[in-house]
């Protein structure tokens, strides 16, 4: 509710000439405008998500088949990065259950294999598939605040989707 409506409504409601019906009408009008604005914002968000989904559609269609031959985790992470892009969600996220260090290294190698393949296919919407080997984030004091307690050993997979870089954190057990 706007500050001006919030400030003037009680005065209007207490005024014998204007009264509660005028104040109520002002509040209802303000509420209707807010609902219309919210509906417009939701429509814009859905339009943005559709535009993002459509922009990736052709190139995305080639990735799942390739990721399936590389490994399910690679496919799942690529799908999660795509979903994060489409929805406008944060670029950093944790992937699945913790892995062993060996499994994380294999996943990183598979991720790089996907990147080499994507580059060879000329995929411009999905670029820079890379990974950082496992490191102890807590020891290196990476992160901050409350997240530090949750960040021990971790590997990271990156991909850039239409100039936005996504980072999948892989926790190590």
C-alpha positions in Angstrom: 0.0 0.0 0.0 1.4 3.4 -0.9 2.6 5.6 1.9 0.2 8.4 1.0 -2.9 6.2 1.1 -1.7 4.7 4.4 -1.2 8.1 5.9 -4.4 9.8 4.7 -6.9 6.9 5.1 -7.4 7.2 8.9 -7.8 11.0 8.6 -10.5 10.5 5.8 -12.3 7.8 7.8 -12.5 10.0 10.9 -13.7 13.1 8.8 -17.5 13.5 9.3 -17.8 14.9 5.7 -15.9 12.1 4.0 -16.2 9.2 6.3 -15.5 5.5 6.3 -17.1 4.9 2.8 -14.6 7.3 1.1 -11.7 5.8 3.0 -12.9 2.3 2.2 -13.2 3.2 -1.5 -9.6 4.6 -1.5 -8.3 1.4 0.1 -10.2 -0.8 -2.3 -8.9 1.2 -5.3 -5.4 0.9 -4.0 -5.8 -2.8 -3.4 -7.1 -3.3 -6.9 -4.2 -1.4 -8.4 -1.7 -3.5 -6.4 -3.4 -6.7 -7.6 -3.3 -5.5 -11.2 0.4 -4.7 -10.8 1.1 -8.1 -9.3 -0.7 -9.8 -12.2 1.3 -7.8 -14.6 4.6 -8.7 -12.9 3.6 -12.4 -12.9 2.8 -12.2 -16.6 6.2 -10.5 -17.3 8.0 -13.2 -15.3 6.3 -15.9 -17.2 7.0 -14.1 -20.5 10.7 -13.8 -19.5 10.9 -17.5 -18.5 9.3 -18.5 -21.8 11.7 -16.3 -23.8 14.7 -17.8 -21.9 13.4 -21.4 -22.5 12.8 -20.7 -26.2 16.2 -19.2 -26.6 17.8 -22.4 -25.4 15.4 -24.9 -27.0 17.4 -25.8 -30.2 20.7 -26.2 -28.6 19.3 -27.8 -25.5 17.7 -30.5 -27.6 21.2 -31.9 -28.5 22.5 -31.9 -24.9 20.4 -34.6 -23.1 21.3 -37.3 -25.6 25.0 -36.5 -25.2 24.9 -36.2 -21.4 23.1 -39.6 -21.2 26.1 -41.2 -22.8 28.5 -39.4 -20.4 26.6 -40.0 -17.1 23.4 -39.3 -15.3 25.0 -36.8 -12.8 26.3 -34.7 -15.7 22.8 -34.7 -17.3 21.2 -33.8 -14.0 23.6 -30.9 -13.3 23.2 -29.6 -16.9 19.4 -29.7 -16.5 19.6 -27.9 -13.1 21.8 -25.1 -14.6 19.3 -24.8 -17.5 16.4 -24.6 -15.0 18.2 -22.0 -12.9 18.8 -19.9 -16.0 15.2 -20.2 -17.2 13.7 -19.3 -13.8 16.2 -16.6 -13.0 17.3 -18.4 -9.9 20.6 -18.0 -8.2 23.7 -18.9 -10.1 25.3 -20.9 -7.2 23.7 -24.1 -6.0 24.6 -27.3 -4.3 24.1 -30.5 -6.3 22.8 -33.7 -4.8 24.2 -35.8 -2.0 27.9 -35.6 -1.1 30.2 -37.6 -3.3 33.6 -39.2 -2.6 36.6 -37.2 -3.8 37.2 -39.9 -6.5 33.6 -39.7 -7.7 33.8 -35.9 -7.8 37.0 -36.0 -9.9 35.4 -38.4 -12.3 32.3 -36.1 -12.5 34.6 -33.2 -13.3 36.3 -35.1 -16.0 32.9 -36.0 -17.5 31.8 -32.4 -17.3 34.9 -31.3 -19.2 34.2 -34.0 -21.8 30.7 -32.6 -22.3 32.2 -29.1 -22.7 34.6 -30.4 -25.3 31.7 -32.0 -27.2 29.5 -28.9 -26.9 32.3 -26.7 -28.2 32.9 -29.0 -31.1 29.2 -28.9 -31.9 29.3 -25.1 -32.0 26.9 -24.7 -29.1 27.0 -21.0 -28.3 24.3 -20.9 -25.7 26.2 -23.4 -23.4 29.9 -22.6 -23.1 32.9 -22.8 -20.8 32.2 -26.2 -19.1 34.9 -26.3 -16.5 35.5 -27.6 -13.0 37.7 -26.8 -10.0 39.2 -29.9 -8.3 38.2 -30.6 -4.7 39.5 -28.2 -2.1 38.8 -27.6 1.5 36.7 -24.4 1.5 36.6 -24.1 5.3 40.4 -24.3 5.5 40.8 -21.6 2.9 38.1 -19.5 4.6 36.1 -19.3 1.4 32.5 -18.3 1.8 31.3 -16.3 4.7 28.9 -16.1 7.6 26.7 -19.0 8.3 27.6 -20.8 5.0 31.1 -21.4 6.2 29.9 -24.1 8.7 28.4 -26.0 5.8 31.4 -25.7 3.4 34.0 -28.3 4.0 35.6 -30.1 1.0 33.9 -29.2 -2.2 34.4 -29.4 -6.0 32.8 -27.0 -8.4 31.4 -27.4 -11.9 30.8 -24.3 -14.0 28.9 -23.6 -17.2 28.1 -20.3 -18.9 24.6 -20.1 -20.3 24.0 -17.0 -22.5 26.7 -15.0 -20.6 25.6 -16.1 -17.2 27.9 -18.5 -15.3 26.4 -21.1 -13.1 28.3 -22.9 -10.3 27.3 -26.3 -9.1 28.9 -27.0 -5.7 29.7 -30.7 -5.2 30.1 -31.5 -1.5 32.6 -34.2 -0.5 31.9 -36.8 2.2 
